[in-house]
Structure formats: C-alpha cells, structure tokens
C-alpha cells in the first residue's frame, strides 16, 4: 500500500472520531496495543465500484460505549445497551469508509457501500 494512502486513511479515521464523537485518536503501533479487560466489538463492511474491498474496525466495549454516548449526547448516568454500541460502531465505520474512499480516489468515482456488520 502506498504510504500516501496510509497517511490519508489515518487522517480520515482521526478526523471522523473527532468530528462524530468528540474523541481524539492517537496512533500506536499494533504491538503496543494491550487490552485484556473484557470483550471487543468488531465491525466490517465492504465496498465495490471503482475499487472493491473491505474495511474493518475493532474496539474494546468500554470505548464503544463511550463512543455511542458521545454520538447520542448521553451522559454516563443513562443506561445504553449493546444495540446502541453496535449502531454507533457501524455508523463510525460507514462514515470512515465513505470519507476514506473520497479522500483516496476523489469525488468523481462511484462506490457502493454495503451495510456494515458487527460481531463480538
């Protein structure tokens, strides 16, 4: 993968976290990621058209919970369930994918974005 593509994808992901959920992302190396405290949520979606592929995101459930709360404008005292987490993570992935494709290939290219799915 071209380093320019990777840089654009990183910027899009960080921008979406900030703009969609008021959360600031920080890049770390995969070998530095440690999480042993509970389940993870994984979302994936595919796209086709000018180029085809898939995009995935995995995050700890506490992060997904905070992300969902931020998107919905809810404070910590309000209970939310797994449907909120799943919807928020799918929306995150959908937004990242759409903006990433535009950033990488421009606005003239046409893509079909397929519905994201989640699993634990």
C-alpha positions as CSV (number, residue, x, y, z in Angstrom):
1,X,0.0,0.0,0.0
2,X,1.3,3.4,-0.9
3,X,2.4,5.4,2.1
4,X,0.3,8.3,0.8
5,X,-2.8,6.1,1.0
6,X,-2.0,5.0,4.6
7,X,-1.5,8.6,5.7
8,X,-4.8,9.7,4.2
9,X,-6.6,6.7,5.8
10,X,-5.1,7.6,9.2
11,X,-6.1,11.3,8.9
12,X,-9.7,10.4,7.9
13,X,-10.1,8.0,10.8
14,X,-8.8,10.6,13.3
15,X,-11.0,13.3,11.8
16,X,-14.1,11.1,12.0
17,X,-13.5,10.2,15.6
18,X,-13.1,13.9,16.5
19,X,-16.0,15.2,14.4
20,X,-18.5,12.5,15.0
21,X,-17.9,11.7,18.7
22,X,-15.7,14.5,20.1
23,X,-12.9,11.9,20.7
24,X,-9.3,12.3,19.8
25,X,-7.4,9.4,18.3
26,X,-3.8,8.7,18.7
27,X,-1.8,6.3,16.6
28,X,0.0,3.5,18.3
29,X,1.8,0.5,16.9
30,X,-0.2,-2.7,16.9
31,X,2.4,-4.4,19.2
32,X,1.9,-1.7,21.8
33,X,-1.9,-2.3,22.0
34,X,-2.8,-4.1,25.1
35,X,-6.3,-4.9,26.2
36,X,-7.2,-7.8,28.4
37,X,-10.3,-6.4,30.2
38,X,-13.5,-7.6,28.5
39,X,-15.0,-8.2,25.1
40,X,-14.2,-6.4,21.9
41,X,-16.6,-5.4,19.2
42,X,-15.6,-5.9,15.6
43,X,-17.4,-4.3,12.6
44,X,-16.7,-4.9,8.9
45,X,-18.1,-3.6,5.7
46,X,-17.4,-4.0,2.0
47,X,-17.5,-1.6,-0.8
48,X,-17.5,-2.0,-4.6
49,X,-17.3,0.1,-7.7
50,X,-14.2,1.9,-8.9
51,X,-12.3,-0.2,-6.4
52,X,-13.5,-3.0,-4.2
53,X,-12.5,-4.1,-0.8
54,X,-13.4,-4.3,2.9
55,X,-12.7,-2.1,5.9
56,X,-12.8,-3.3,9.5
57,X,-12.6,-1.8,12.9
58,X,-12.2,-3.4,16.3
59,X,-12.5,-1.7,19.7
60,X,-13.0,-2.5,23.3
61,X,-16.6,-2.4,24.5
62,X,-15.9,0.4,27.0
63,X,-14.6,2.6,24.1
64,X,-17.7,1.6,22.0
65,X,-19.9,2.5,25.0
66,X,-18.3,5.9,25.3
67,X,-18.4,6.4,21.6
68,X,-22.1,5.7,21.5
69,X,-22.8,8.0,24.4
70,X,-20.9,10.8,22.7
71,X,-22.7,10.3,19.4
72,X,-26.1,10.3,21.1
73,X,-25.2,13.1,23.5
74,X,-25.9,11.0,26.6
75,X,-24.1,11.2,30.0
76,X,-22.8,8.3,32.0
77,X,-25.9,8.0,34.2
78,X,-28.1,6.8,31.3
79,X,-28.0,3.1,30.6
80,X,-27.4,2.0,27.0
81,X,-27.4,-1.5,25.6
82,X,-25.5,-3.4,23.0
83,X,-27.7,-2.3,20.2
84,X,-26.5,1.3,20.8
85,X,-22.9,0.2,20.7
86,X,-23.4,-1.8,17.5
87,X,-25.2,1.0,15.8
88,X,-22.6,3.5,16.8
89,X,-19.7,1.4,15.6
90,X,-21.4,0.6,12.3
91,X,-22.1,4.3,11.8
92,X,-18.4,5.1,12.6
93,X,-17.2,2.5,10.1
94,X,-19.7,3.7,7.4
95,X,-18.5,7.3,7.8
96,X,-14.8,6.4,7.8
97,X,-15.3,4.3,4.7
98,X,-17.2,6.9,2.7
99,X,-14.7,9.7,3.6
100,X,-11.7,7.4,3.1
101,X,-12.8,6.5,-0.5
102,X,-13.4,10.1,-1.3
103,X,-10.0,11.1,0.1
104,X,-8.2,8.4,-1.8
105,X,-10.0,8.4,-5.1
106,X,-11.8,11.8,-5.4
107,X,-15.5,12.7,-5.6
108,X,-16.0,11.7,-9.2
109,X,-15.5,7.9,-8.6
110,X,-18.7,5.9,-7.7
111,X,-18.8,3.3,-5.0
112,X,-21.5,1.1,-3.5
113,X,-21.1,0.9,0.3
114,X,-22.6,-2.3,1.7
115,X,-24.2,-2.5,5.1
116,X,-21.7,-2.9,8.0
117,X,-22.0,-5.9,10.2
118,X,-20.8,-6.4,13.8
119,X,-19.7,-9.3,15.9
120,X,-18.2,-9.8,19.4
